[in-house]
Amino acid sequence: MRFLHTMLRVGDLQRAIDFYTQVLGMTLLRTTRRPEQQYDLAFLGYAGGNPEQAELELTYNYGVERYEPGTAYGHIAIGVPDVAATCAALREKAAALGGAITREPGPVKGGTTVIAFITDPDGYKVELIQDGTMQ
């Protein structure tokens, strides 16, 4: 078995694609339009996507502009070389596209892993974890 993708429902597909490509540096790998079923999909990822790496599937259901992430959703995690530098580089880009740094860089409570959180325009949290600090 292998991990293939995770899916997020979004209220504006292009806005979400812009956030994940322009802010988090993902690549748009492919899209699927299903007008008869009233939804569109976009698959994004790093380094070519499946099978080398899992992908992020963004799903837009026609006519739905907003979702509540709910209490069960946690976050997506992305490894970065330097969390502080990444946040500094992403702060303005994220804000311009409706996102925000919502937890400043620093060690996780009770540990030494360096993390930060960025929230996308739909309210989904993405944890940035500094490479080499996970313990």
PyMOL CGO cylinders between C-alpha atoms (Angstrom):
from pymol import cmd
from pymol.cgo import CYLINDER

trace = [
    CYLINDER, 0.00, 0.00, 0.00, 1.00, 3.61, -0.45, 0.3, 1, 1, 1, 1, 1, 1,
    CYLINDER, 1.00, 3.61, -0.45, -0.45, 7.01, 0.34, 0.3, 1, 1, 1, 1, 1, 1,
    CYLINDER, -0.45, 7.01, 0.34, -1.90, 8.55, -2.86, 0.3, 1, 1, 1, 1, 1, 1,
    CYLINDER, -1.90, 8.55, -2.86, -3.52, 11.88, -2.01, 0.3, 1, 1, 1, 1, 1, 1,
    CYLINDER, -3.52, 11.88, -2.01, -5.58, 13.93, 0.38, 0.3, 1, 1, 1, 1, 1, 1,
    CYLINDER, -5.58, 13.93, 0.38, -8.61, 15.93, -0.74, 0.3, 1, 1, 1, 1, 1, 1,
    CYLINDER, -8.61, 15.93, -0.74, -9.81, 19.37, 0.30, 0.3, 1, 1, 1, 1, 1, 1,
    CYLINDER, -9.81, 19.37, 0.30, -13.12, 20.89, -0.79, 0.3, 1, 1, 1, 1, 1, 1,
    CYLINDER, -13.12, 20.89, -0.79, -12.62, 24.51, -1.85, 0.3, 1, 1, 1, 1, 1, 1,
    CYLINDER, -12.62, 24.51, -1.85, -14.95, 27.42, -2.58, 0.3, 1, 1, 1, 1, 1, 1,
    CYLINDER, -14.95, 27.42, -2.58, -12.95, 28.87, -5.48, 0.3, 1, 1, 1, 1, 1, 1,
    CYLINDER, -12.95, 28.87, -5.48, -10.78, 26.42, -7.42, 0.3, 1, 1, 1, 1, 1, 1,
    CYLINDER, -10.78, 26.42, -7.42, -8.54, 28.97, -9.13, 0.3, 1, 1, 1, 1, 1, 1,
    CYLINDER, -8.54, 28.97, -9.13, -7.94, 30.86, -5.87, 0.3, 1, 1, 1, 1, 1, 1,
    CYLINDER, -7.94, 30.86, -5.87, -6.93, 27.59, -4.19, 0.3, 1, 1, 1, 1, 1, 1,
    CYLINDER, -6.93, 27.59, -4.19, -4.67, 26.58, -7.11, 0.3, 1, 1, 1, 1, 1, 1,
    CYLINDER, -4.67, 26.58, -7.11, -3.03, 30.02, -6.98, 0.3, 1, 1, 1, 1, 1, 1,
    CYLINDER, -3.03, 30.02, -6.98, -2.41, 29.70, -3.23, 0.3, 1, 1, 1, 1, 1, 1,
    CYLINDER, -2.41, 29.70, -3.23, -0.85, 26.24, -3.37, 0.3, 1, 1, 1, 1, 1, 1,
    CYLINDER, -0.85, 26.24, -3.37, 1.25, 26.98, -6.47, 0.3, 1, 1, 1, 1, 1, 1,
    CYLINDER, 1.25, 26.98, -6.47, 2.25, 30.60, -5.84, 0.3, 1, 1, 1, 1, 1, 1,
    CYLINDER, 2.25, 30.60, -5.84, 2.61, 30.48, -2.06, 0.3, 1, 1, 1, 1, 1, 1,
    CYLINDER, 2.61, 30.48, -2.06, 3.61, 26.89, -1.28, 0.3, 1, 1, 1, 1, 1, 1,
    CYLINDER, 3.61, 26.89, -1.28, 5.42, 26.16, -4.54, 0.3, 1, 1, 1, 1, 1, 1,
    CYLINDER, 5.42, 26.16, -4.54, 3.38, 23.13, -5.58, 0.3, 1, 1, 1, 1, 1, 1,
    CYLINDER, 3.38, 23.13, -5.58, 2.93, 22.26, -9.23, 0.3, 1, 1, 1, 1, 1, 1,
    CYLINDER, 2.93, 22.26, -9.23, -0.48, 21.85, -10.85, 0.3, 1, 1, 1, 1, 1, 1,
    CYLINDER, -0.48, 21.85, -10.85, -0.20, 18.27, -12.10, 0.3, 1, 1, 1, 1, 1, 1,
    CYLINDER, -0.20, 18.27, -12.10, -3.57, 17.81, -13.78, 0.3, 1, 1, 1, 1, 1, 1,
    CYLINDER, -3.57, 17.81, -13.78, -7.19, 18.92, -13.75, 0.3, 1, 1, 1, 1, 1, 1,
    CYLINDER, -7.19, 18.92, -13.75, -10.45, 17.12, -14.39, 0.3, 1, 1, 1, 1, 1, 1,
    CYLINDER, -10.45, 17.12, -14.39, -13.69, 18.87, -15.28, 0.3, 1, 1, 1, 1, 1, 1,
    CYLINDER, -13.69, 18.87, -15.28, -16.96, 17.06, -14.63, 0.3, 1, 1, 1, 1, 1, 1,
    CYLINDER, -16.96, 17.06, -14.63, -19.67, 19.58, -15.60, 0.3, 1, 1, 1, 1, 1, 1,
    CYLINDER, -19.67, 19.58, -15.60, -22.37, 16.92, -15.87, 0.3, 1, 1, 1, 1, 1, 1,
    CYLINDER, -22.37, 16.92, -15.87, -21.62, 15.86, -12.29, 0.3, 1, 1, 1, 1, 1, 1,
    CYLINDER, -21.62, 15.86, -12.29, -21.07, 19.51, -11.27, 0.3, 1, 1, 1, 1, 1, 1,
    CYLINDER, -21.07, 19.51, -11.27, -17.56, 19.34, -9.90, 0.3, 1, 1, 1, 1, 1, 1,
    CYLINDER, -17.56, 19.34, -9.90, -13.98, 20.05, -10.99, 0.3, 1, 1, 1, 1, 1, 1,
    CYLINDER, -13.98, 20.05, -10.99, -10.74, 18.63, -9.61, 0.3, 1, 1, 1, 1, 1, 1,
    CYLINDER, -10.74, 18.63, -9.61, -7.16, 19.86, -9.51, 0.3, 1, 1, 1, 1, 1, 1,
    CYLINDER, -7.16, 19.86, -9.51, -4.24, 17.70, -8.40, 0.3, 1, 1, 1, 1, 1, 1,
    CYLINDER, -4.24, 17.70, -8.40, -1.11, 19.41, -7.07, 0.3, 1, 1, 1, 1, 1, 1,
    CYLINDER, -1.11, 19.41, -7.07, 2.15, 18.20, -5.64, 0.3, 1, 1, 1, 1, 1, 1,
    CYLINDER, 2.15, 18.20, -5.64, 5.92, 18.33, -5.51, 0.3, 1, 1, 1, 1, 1, 1,
    CYLINDER, 5.92, 18.33, -5.51, 8.56, 16.48, -7.55, 0.3, 1, 1, 1, 1, 1, 1,
    CYLINDER, 8.56, 16.48, -7.55, 6.21, 14.98, -10.10, 0.3, 1, 1, 1, 1, 1, 1,
    CYLINDER, 6.21, 14.98, -10.10, 3.51, 13.65, -7.79, 0.3, 1, 1, 1, 1, 1, 1,
    CYLINDER, 3.51, 13.65, -7.79, 2.45, 10.02, -7.71, 0.3, 1, 1, 1, 1, 1, 1,
    CYLINDER, 2.45, 10.02, -7.71, 3.99, 7.54, -7.39, 0.3, 1, 1, 1, 1, 1, 1,
    CYLINDER, 3.99, 7.54, -7.39, 7.04, 9.37, -5.96, 0.3, 1, 1, 1, 1, 1, 1,
    CYLINDER, 7.04, 9.37, -5.96, 5.04, 11.63, -3.65, 0.3, 1, 1, 1, 1, 1, 1,
    CYLINDER, 5.04, 11.63, -3.65, 1.46, 11.97, -2.49, 0.3, 1, 1, 1, 1, 1, 1,
    CYLINDER, 1.46, 11.97, -2.49, -0.69, 14.66, -4.07, 0.3, 1, 1, 1, 1, 1, 1,
    CYLINDER, -0.69, 14.66, -4.07, -3.20, 17.24, -2.91, 0.3, 1, 1, 1, 1, 1, 1,
    CYLINDER, -3.20, 17.24, -2.91, -6.60, 17.00, -4.59, 0.3, 1, 1, 1, 1, 1, 1,
    CYLINDER, -6.60, 17.00, -4.59, -8.65, 20.19, -4.61, 0.3, 1, 1, 1, 1, 1, 1,
    CYLINDER, -8.65, 20.19, -4.61, -12.35, 19.62, -5.29, 0.3, 1, 1, 1, 1, 1, 1,
    CYLINDER, -12.35, 19.62, -5.29, -14.72, 22.38, -6.33, 0.3, 1, 1, 1, 1, 1, 1,
    CYLINDER, -14.72, 22.38, -6.33, -18.42, 21.47, -6.19, 0.3, 1, 1, 1, 1, 1, 1,
    CYLINDER, -18.42, 21.47, -6.19, -20.39, 23.85, -8.40, 0.3, 1, 1, 1, 1, 1, 1,
    CYLINDER, -20.39, 23.85, -8.40, -22.34, 26.45, -6.45, 0.3, 1, 1, 1, 1, 1, 1,
    CYLINDER, -22.34, 26.45, -6.45, -20.58, 25.89, -3.10, 0.3, 1, 1, 1, 1, 1, 1,
    CYLINDER, -20.58, 25.89, -3.10, -18.52, 28.92, -2.14, 0.3, 1, 1, 1, 1, 1, 1,
    CYLINDER, -18.52, 28.92, -2.14, -17.57, 28.02, 1.44, 0.3, 1, 1, 1, 1, 1, 1,
    CYLINDER, -17.57, 28.02, 1.44, -16.99, 25.00, 3.65, 0.3, 1, 1, 1, 1, 1, 1,
    CYLINDER, -16.99, 25.00, 3.65, -16.39, 24.69, 7.37, 0.3, 1, 1, 1, 1, 1, 1,
    CYLINDER, -16.39, 24.69, 7.37, -13.25, 22.62, 7.99, 0.3, 1, 1, 1, 1, 1, 1,
    CYLINDER, -13.25, 22.62, 7.99, -14.89, 21.06, 11.06, 0.3, 1, 1, 1, 1, 1, 1,
    CYLINDER, -14.89, 21.06, 11.06, -13.36, 19.79, 14.26, 0.3, 1, 1, 1, 1, 1, 1,
    CYLINDER, -13.36, 19.79, 14.26, -11.99, 16.53, 12.84, 0.3, 1, 1, 1, 1, 1, 1,
    CYLINDER, -11.99, 16.53, 12.84, -9.64, 18.15, 10.31, 0.3, 1, 1, 1, 1, 1, 1,
    CYLINDER, -9.64, 18.15, 10.31, -6.14, 18.85, 11.57, 0.3, 1, 1, 1, 1, 1, 1,
    CYLINDER, -6.14, 18.85, 11.57, -3.62, 19.96, 8.97, 0.3, 1, 1, 1, 1, 1, 1,
    CYLINDER, -3.62, 19.96, 8.97, -1.40, 19.09, 6.04, 0.3, 1, 1, 1, 1, 1, 1,
    CYLINDER, -1.40, 19.09, 6.04, 2.35, 19.00, 6.85, 0.3, 1, 1, 1, 1, 1, 1,
    CYLINDER, 2.35, 19.00, 6.85, 5.14, 20.15, 4.53, 0.3, 1, 1, 1, 1, 1, 1,
    CYLINDER, 5.14, 20.15, 4.53, 8.86, 19.89, 5.25, 0.3, 1, 1, 1, 1, 1, 1,
    CYLINDER, 8.86, 19.89, 5.25, 10.95, 23.01, 4.61, 0.3, 1, 1, 1, 1, 1, 1,
    CYLINDER, 10.95, 23.01, 4.61, 14.67, 23.74, 5.09, 0.3, 1, 1, 1, 1, 1, 1,
    CYLINDER, 14.67, 23.74, 5.09, 14.14, 26.83, 7.30, 0.3, 1, 1, 1, 1, 1, 1,
    CYLINDER, 14.14, 26.83, 7.30, 10.73, 27.63, 8.80, 0.3, 1, 1, 1, 1, 1, 1,
    CYLINDER, 10.73, 27.63, 8.80, 11.51, 31.24, 9.70, 0.3, 1, 1, 1, 1, 1, 1,
    CYLINDER, 11.51, 31.24, 9.70, 12.88, 32.05, 6.24, 0.3, 1, 1, 1, 1, 1, 1,
    CYLINDER, 12.88, 32.05, 6.24, 9.96, 30.25, 4.60, 0.3, 1, 1, 1, 1, 1, 1,
    CYLINDER, 9.96, 30.25, 4.60, 7.42, 32.25, 6.60, 0.3, 1, 1, 1, 1, 1, 1,
    CYLINDER, 7.42, 32.25, 6.60, 9.20, 35.50, 5.78, 0.3, 1, 1, 1, 1, 1, 1,
    CYLINDER, 9.20, 35.50, 5.78, 9.16, 34.63, 2.08, 0.3, 1, 1, 1, 1, 1, 1,
    CYLINDER, 9.16, 34.63, 2.08, 5.51, 33.52, 2.09, 0.3, 1, 1, 1, 1, 1, 1,
    CYLINDER, 5.51, 33.52, 2.09, 3.85, 36.10, 4.34, 0.3, 1, 1, 1, 1, 1, 1,
    CYLINDER, 3.85, 36.10, 4.34, 3.00, 38.72, 1.68, 0.3, 1, 1, 1, 1, 1, 1,
    CYLINDER, 3.00, 38.72, 1.68, 2.19, 36.17, -1.03, 0.3, 1, 1, 1, 1, 1, 1,
    CYLINDER, 2.19, 36.17, -1.03, -0.19, 34.37, 1.31, 0.3, 1, 1, 1, 1, 1, 1,
    CYLINDER, -0.19, 34.37, 1.31, -1.92, 37.59, 2.38, 0.3, 1, 1, 1, 1, 1, 1,
    CYLINDER, -1.92, 37.59, 2.38, -2.37, 38.69, -1.24, 0.3, 1, 1, 1, 1, 1, 1,
    CYLINDER, -2.37, 38.69, -1.24, -4.20, 35.42, -1.97, 0.3, 1, 1, 1, 1, 1, 1,
    CYLINDER, -4.20, 35.42, -1.97, -6.32, 35.37, 1.21, 0.3, 1, 1, 1, 1, 1, 1,
    CYLINDER, -6.32, 35.37, 1.21, -4.05, 33.23, 3.38, 0.3, 1, 1, 1, 1, 1, 1,
    CYLINDER, -4.05, 33.23, 3.38, -2.03, 34.04, 6.48, 0.3, 1, 1, 1, 1, 1, 1,
    CYLINDER, -2.03, 34.04, 6.48, 0.73, 32.84, 8.78, 0.3, 1, 1, 1, 1, 1, 1,
    CYLINDER, 0.73, 32.84, 8.78, -1.35, 31.81, 11.79, 0.3, 1, 1, 1, 1, 1, 1,
    CYLINDER, -1.35, 31.81, 11.79, 1.39, 30.42, 14.05, 0.3, 1, 1, 1, 1, 1, 1,
    CYLINDER, 1.39, 30.42, 14.05, 4.77, 32.06, 13.99, 0.3, 1, 1, 1, 1, 1, 1,
    CYLINDER, 4.77, 32.06, 13.99, 7.92, 29.90, 13.73, 0.3, 1, 1, 1, 1, 1, 1,
    CYLINDER, 7.92, 29.90, 13.73, 9.16, 28.26, 16.89, 0.3, 1, 1, 1, 1, 1, 1,
    CYLINDER, 9.16, 28.26, 16.89, 9.53, 24.97, 18.68, 0.3, 1, 1, 1, 1, 1, 1,
    CYLINDER, 9.53, 24.97, 18.68, 6.52, 22.77, 19.22, 0.3, 1, 1, 1, 1, 1, 1,
    CYLINDER, 6.52, 22.77, 19.22, 5.26, 22.84, 22.81, 0.3, 1, 1, 1, 1, 1, 1,
    CYLINDER, 5.26, 22.84, 22.81, 7.37, 20.51, 24.92, 0.3, 1, 1, 1, 1, 1, 1,
    CYLINDER, 7.37, 20.51, 24.92, 9.78, 19.66, 22.09, 0.3, 1, 1, 1, 1, 1, 1,
    CYLINDER, 9.78, 19.66, 22.09, 12.44, 20.90, 19.75, 0.3, 1, 1, 1, 1, 1, 1,
    CYLINDER, 12.44, 20.90, 19.75, 10.76, 20.41, 16.36, 0.3, 1, 1, 1, 1, 1, 1,
    CYLINDER, 10.76, 20.41, 16.36, 10.54, 23.84, 14.69, 0.3, 1, 1, 1, 1, 1, 1,
    CYLINDER, 10.54, 23.84, 14.69, 7.13, 24.52, 13.16, 0.3, 1, 1, 1, 1, 1, 1,
    CYLINDER, 7.13, 24.52, 13.16, 4.81, 27.25, 11.93, 0.3, 1, 1, 1, 1, 1, 1,
    CYLINDER, 4.81, 27.25, 11.93, 1.32, 27.24, 10.47, 0.3, 1, 1, 1, 1, 1, 1,
    CYLINDER, 1.32, 27.24, 10.47, -0.02, 28.94, 7.37, 0.3, 1, 1, 1, 1, 1, 1,
    CYLINDER, -0.02, 28.94, 7.37, -3.77, 28.98, 6.70, 0.3, 1, 1, 1, 1, 1, 1,
    CYLINDER, -3.77, 28.98, 6.70, -5.10, 28.87, 3.14, 0.3, 1, 1, 1, 1, 1, 1,
    CYLINDER, -5.10, 28.87, 3.14, -7.98, 31.04, 1.82, 0.3, 1, 1, 1, 1, 1, 1,
    CYLINDER, -7.98, 31.04, 1.82, -10.52, 28.31, 2.67, 0.3, 1, 1, 1, 1, 1, 1,
    CYLINDER, -10.52, 28.31, 2.67, -9.35, 28.09, 6.29, 0.3, 1, 1, 1, 1, 1, 1,
    CYLINDER, -9.35, 28.09, 6.29, -7.30, 24.88, 5.98, 0.3, 1, 1, 1, 1, 1, 1,
    CYLINDER, -7.30, 24.88, 5.98, -4.13, 24.76, 8.05, 0.3, 1, 1, 1, 1, 1, 1,
    CYLINDER, -4.13, 24.76, 8.05, -0.76, 23.74, 6.64, 0.3, 1, 1, 1, 1, 1, 1,
    CYLINDER, -0.76, 23.74, 6.64, 2.03, 22.97, 9.10, 0.3, 1, 1, 1, 1, 1, 1,
    CYLINDER, 2.03, 22.97, 9.10, 5.54, 23.89, 8.01, 0.3, 1, 1, 1, 1, 1, 1,
    CYLINDER, 5.54, 23.89, 8.01, 8.11, 21.63, 9.68, 0.3, 1, 1, 1, 1, 1, 1,
    CYLINDER, 8.11, 21.63, 9.68, 11.81, 22.45, 9.59, 0.3, 1, 1, 1, 1, 1, 1,
    CYLINDER, 11.81, 22.45, 9.59, 13.81, 19.61, 8.07, 0.3, 1, 1, 1, 1, 1, 1,
    CYLINDER, 13.81, 19.61, 8.07, 16.14, 17.92, 10.52, 0.3, 1, 1, 1, 1, 1, 1,
    CYLINDER, 16.14, 17.92, 10.52, 14.34, 19.10, 13.67, 0.3, 1, 1, 1, 1, 1, 1,
    CYLINDER, 14.34, 19.10, 13.67, 11.64, 16.42, 14.00, 0.3, 1, 1, 1, 1, 1, 1,
    CYLINDER, 11.64, 16.42, 14.00, 11.93, 14.57, 17.31, 0.3, 1, 1, 1, 1, 1, 1,
]
cmd.load_cgo(trace, "trace")
